[in-house]
Amino acid sequence: MENCYVFEAGSTKTALIYKQNGEKHELTLPGFNPNVENDDFIKELKSSLTIPAEAEIIFYGSGLANEENKNVVRSIFEPFAPSRIKVFDDILGAARSVFKNDAGIICIMGTGGLAAYYNGKEIVKRRGGYGYLIDDLGGGFELGRRFISSWRKGDLSESISNELEIKLGSDAISYSAKIYETKDLRLISGVVPLIVDYKEDTFFSQFLSRYFSDFIDQDILPLYTQFGINKVSVVGSLGTAFYKVLRDELKLHGLQLEQCVQNPIQRLFEYHQH
């Protein structure tokens, strides 16, 4: 599809793929969420792109479940006067990227986490993903929070604790104090890459199994029970980082992990080409 601009926006970055004059282009822009200030995204959009009037804008992002927030996106693109603007939330985008027009249970497992049932056309029911203060089980923030709690409690081996102090430049007590002092939530989700380094360790193997089992019990199994479908696909960095343990836990619960995709933008672009 010529002059088709597909955006996939997250809190930290926005991926864009577009086709113009027969050529495919890819661009990374600052993150976008209608519930927070988006000055960097808007400035970069205006300075980096010349969108022709005949273009079609297709925009996926978090926080776009209601019409009011969708209108925020539409207003940003109005100066470009595109022929059409379609705005969807990121859950539908994730589902379309892996299932296309087939039904299944989609899980988003990035910084936040959620599960939803997709009937091949729309999201019918969603569970979780209501933000870190309410419920983001299945995501990196909640996993990081539990990890830091275990570190504070002395559950980690002495050797791993020592390695963490070197890598983070802080002991557990000081690291916790820094989180409260700075209110920087990235200090919590930012420890997840360290867990990847130790995922074969016995403690961490059990720790990860418990975490994903909790997510499955709370959010995925109720969807399976209600809609009778055991096909599960995952979009997000956490799912790809811990693919094996997630696959094994789903299997123990009678569920099948079909696909695990870190970034859905390429698949979304292909979806709208067809």
C-alpha positions as CSV (number, residue, x, y, z in Angstrom):
1,M,0.0,0.0,0.0
2,E,1.6,3.3,-1.2
3,N,1.8,6.2,1.3
4,C,0.9,4.0,4.3
5,Y,2.4,5.1,7.6
6,V,2.2,2.6,10.4
7,F,3.2,3.8,13.9
8,E,3.6,1.5,17.0
9,A,4.1,3.7,20.0
10,G,5.4,2.8,23.4
11,S,6.3,4.8,26.5
12,T,10.0,5.0,25.6
13,K,10.0,4.9,21.8
14,T,7.8,4.9,18.8
15,A,8.5,2.7,15.8
16,L,7.4,3.8,12.3
17,I,7.4,2.0,9.0
18,Y,6.1,3.7,5.8
19,K,6.1,3.1,2.1
20,Q,6.6,6.1,-0.2
21,N,7.4,6.1,-3.9
22,G,7.7,2.3,-3.8
23,E,10.4,2.4,-1.1
24,K,10.0,1.1,2.5
25,H,11.4,3.3,5.2
26,E,11.9,2.7,9.0
27,L,12.2,5.4,11.7
28,T,12.4,5.5,15.4
29,L,10.8,8.4,17.2
30,P,10.5,9.3,20.9
31,G,7.8,7.5,23.0
32,F,4.2,8.5,23.0
33,N,1.4,8.1,25.5
34,P,-1.7,10.4,25.5
35,N,-1.7,10.4,29.3
36,V,1.6,12.2,29.7
37,E,3.4,15.1,28.0
38,N,4.6,14.2,24.4
39,D,6.6,17.3,23.4
40,D,9.6,15.2,22.2
41,F,7.4,13.0,20.0
42,I,5.6,15.9,18.5
43,K,8.8,17.9,17.8
44,E,10.6,15.0,16.3
45,L,7.5,14.1,14.2
46,K,7.3,17.6,12.7
47,S,11.0,17.9,12.1
48,S,11.7,14.4,10.7
49,L,8.7,13.7,8.4
50,T,6.9,15.2,5.5
51,I,3.7,13.3,5.2
52,P,1.8,13.8,1.9
53,A,-1.9,14.7,2.0
54,E,-2.8,11.4,0.2
55,A,-1.1,9.4,3.0
56,E,-3.0,7.0,5.3
57,I,-1.9,7.1,9.0
58,I,-2.3,4.0,11.1
59,F,-1.4,4.5,14.7
60,Y,-1.2,1.9,17.5
61,G,-0.3,2.8,21.1
62,S,-0.9,2.4,24.8
63,G,-3.5,4.5,26.5
64,L,-5.8,4.6,23.4
65,A,-8.7,2.6,24.6
66,N,-11.0,5.6,24.8
67,E,-12.1,8.0,22.1
68,E,-10.9,11.1,24.0
69,N,-7.3,9.8,23.8
70,K,-7.7,8.7,20.2
71,N,-8.7,12.3,19.4
72,V,-5.4,13.5,20.9
73,V,-3.6,11.4,18.3
74,R,-5.8,12.7,15.5
75,S,-5.1,16.3,16.5
76,I,-1.4,15.8,16.3
77,F,-1.6,14.6,12.7
78,E,-4.2,17.2,11.5
79,P,-1.5,19.7,10.3
80,F,-0.3,17.0,7.8
81,A,-3.9,16.8,6.5
82,P,-3.7,13.1,5.7
83,S,-6.5,11.4,3.7
84,R,-7.2,9.0,6.6
85,I,-6.2,8.5,10.2
86,K,-6.9,5.2,12.0
87,V,-6.1,5.0,15.7
88,F,-6.0,1.7,17.7
89,D,-4.8,0.7,21.1
90,D,-1.6,-1.5,21.5
91,I,-3.5,-4.6,22.6
92,L,-5.3,-4.8,19.2
93,G,-2.0,-4.1,17.5
94,A,-0.3,-6.9,19.4
95,A,-3.1,-9.4,18.5
96,R,-3.1,-8.5,14.9
97,S,0.6,-8.8,14.6
98,V,0.6,-12.5,15.8
99,F,-2.9,-13.8,15.1
100,K,-3.9,-11.7,12.0
101,N,-7.6,-12.8,11.6
102,D,-7.5,-15.9,13.8
103,A,-8.6,-16.1,17.4
104,G,-6.3,-16.5,20.4
105,I,-5.1,-15.2,23.7
106,I,-2.7,-12.3,23.4
107,C,-0.3,-11.3,26.1
108,I,1.7,-8.1,26.2
109,M,4.8,-8.6,28.3
110,G,7.0,-5.5,28.2
111,T,7.4,-3.1,31.0
112,G,3.8,-3.8,31.9
113,G,1.8,-7.0,31.4
114,L,-1.7,-8.0,30.5
115,A,-3.7,-10.8,28.8
116,A,-6.7,-10.5,26.4
117,Y,-8.9,-12.6,24.3
118,Y,-9.0,-11.7,20.6
119,N,-11.7,-13.2,18.4
120,G,-9.9,-12.5,15.1
121,K,-11.5,-9.1,14.7
122,E,-11.4,-7.3,18.0
123,I,-10.4,-7.5,21.7
124,V,-13.3,-9.1,23.5
125,K,-12.0,-9.2,27.0
126,R,-8.9,-7.8,28.7
127,R,-7.3,-8.7,32.1
128,G,-4.6,-6.6,33.7
129,G,-2.3,-3.9,32.4
130,Y,-3.9,-1.2,34.5
131,G,-0.6,0.5,35.4
132,Y,2.1,-0.3,38.0
133,L,0.0,1.1,40.9
134,I,-2.9,-1.2,40.2
135,D,-2.0,-4.3,38.2
136,D,0.9,-4.9,35.8
137,L,1.5,-8.6,36.5
138,G,3.3,-10.3,33.6
139,G,5.5,-7.3,32.9
140,G,9.1,-6.3,33.7
141,F,8.2,-3.7,36.3
142,E,6.4,-6.2,38.6
143,L,9.1,-8.8,38.0
144,G,11.8,-6.2,38.9
145,R,9.9,-5.2,42.0
146,R,9.7,-8.8,43.2
147,F,13.4,-9.3,42.4
148,I,14.5,-6.3,44.5
149,S,12.3,-7.6,47.3
150,S,14.0,-11.0,47.2
151,W,17.4,-9.2,47.2
152,R,16.4,-7.2,50.3
153,K,15.2,-10.3,52.1
154,G,18.6,-12.0,51.5
155,D,17.1,-14.8,49.3
156,L,19.9,-14.5,46.7
157,S,23.2,-16.4,47.1
158,E,26.1,-14.4,48.5
159,S,28.1,-14.7,45.2
160,I,25.1,-13.3,43.1
161,S,24.5,-10.6,45.7
162,N,28.1,-9.5,45.4
163,E,28.0,-9.5,41.6
164,L,24.8,-7.3,41.8
165,E,26.5,-4.8,44.0
166,I,29.3,-4.5,41.5
167,K,27.0,-4.2,38.5
168,L,24.6,-1.8,40.2
169,G,27.2,0.1,42.2
170,S,25.1,-0.4,45.3
171,D,24.0,-2.9,47.9
172,A,20.3,-3.8,48.3
173,I,19.5,-1.4,51.1
174,S,21.1,1.6,49.3
175,Y,19.5,0.6,46.0
176,S,16.0,0.6,47.6
177,A,16.7,4.0,49.2
178,K,17.8,5.4,45.8
179,I,14.4,4.3,44.3
180,Y,12.5,6.2,47.0
181,E,14.8,9.2,46.8
182,T,14.7,9.6,43.0
183,K,11.2,8.2,42.3
184,D,12.8,6.8,39.1
185,L,10.8,3.7,38.2
186,R,13.4,2.7,35.7
187,L,15.5,1.6,38.6
188,I,12.9,-1.2,39.2
189,S,12.3,-2.4,35.7
190,G,15.9,-1.8,34.8
191,V,17.1,-4.8,36.9
192,V,15.3,-7.3,34.6
193,P,18.3,-7.7,32.2
194,L,20.3,-8.8,35.2
195,I,17.8,-11.6,35.9
196,V,18.4,-12.8,32.3
197,D,22.1,-13.4,33.2
198,Y,21.1,-15.7,36.1
199,K,18.0,-17.4,34.7
200,E,19.7,-20.9,34.8
201,D,20.5,-20.5,38.5
202,T,18.3,-22.7,40.6
203,F,16.8,-19.9,42.7
204,F,16.1,-17.7,39.7
205,S,14.6,-20.6,37.7
206,Q,12.1,-21.2,40.5
207,F,11.6,-17.5,41.0
208,L,10.7,-17.1,37.3
209,S,8.5,-20.1,37.3
210,R,6.5,-18.8,40.2
211,Y,6.2,-15.4,38.6
212,F,4.9,-16.7,35.3
213,S,2.7,-19.2,37.0
214,D,1.0,-16.3,39.0
215,F,0.4,-14.4,35.7
216,I,-1.1,-17.5,34.0
217,D,-3.3,-18.3,37.0
218,Q,-4.5,-14.7,37.4
219,D,-5.0,-13.5,33.9
220,I,-4.6,-16.3,31.2
221,L,-6.4,-19.2,32.6
222,P,-9.7,-17.3,33.3
223,L,-9.7,-16.4,29.5
224,Y,-9.0,-20.0,28.6
225,T,-11.9,-21.1,30.9
226,Q,-14.3,-18.5,29.5
227,F,-13.5,-18.8,25.8
228,G,-12.2,-22.3,25.5
229,I,-9.1,-21.5,23.4
230,N,-5.6,-22.5,24.5
231,K,-3.5,-20.7,21.8
232,V,-1.3,-18.1,23.5
233,S,1.0,-15.6,21.8
234,V,3.2,-13.0,23.4
235,V,4.4,-9.6,22.3
236,G,7.2,-7.9,24.3
237,S,10.7,-8.1,25.5
238,L,10.0,-10.0,28.7
239,G,8.4,-12.9,26.8
240,T,11.3,-13.2,24.4
241,A,13.9,-12.9,27.2
242,F,12.3,-15.8,29.2
243,Y,10.8,-17.7,26.3
244,K,11.7,-21.2,27.6
245,V,10.4,-20.9,31.1
246,L,7.2,-19.2,29.9
247,R,6.6,-21.9,27.3
248,D,7.1,-24.6,30.0
249,E,4.8,-22.9,32.5
250,L,2.1,-22.5,29.9
251,K,2.4,-26.2,29.0
252,L,2.0,-27.2,32.6
253,H,-1.2,-25.3,32.6
254,G,-2.5,-27.0,29.5
255,L,-1.8,-24.0,27.3
256,Q,0.3,-23.7,24.1
257,L,2.7,-20.9,23.3
258,E,2.4,-20.3,19.6
259,Q,4.5,-17.1,18.9
260,C,6.7,-14.8,20.9
261,V,7.5,-11.5,19.2
262,Q,9.6,-8.7,20.7
263,N,8.5,-5.9,18.4
264,P,5.3,-6.1,16.4
265,I,5.9,-3.2,14.0
266,Q,7.1,-5.3,11.0
267,R,4.1,-7.6,11.3
268,L,1.7,-4.8,11.6
269,F,3.0,-3.1,8.5
270,E,2.6,-6.4,6.6
271,Y,-0.9,-6.8,8.0
272,H,-2.0,-3.5,6.6
273,Q,-0.3,-4.1,3.3
274,H,-2.7,-7.0,2.8
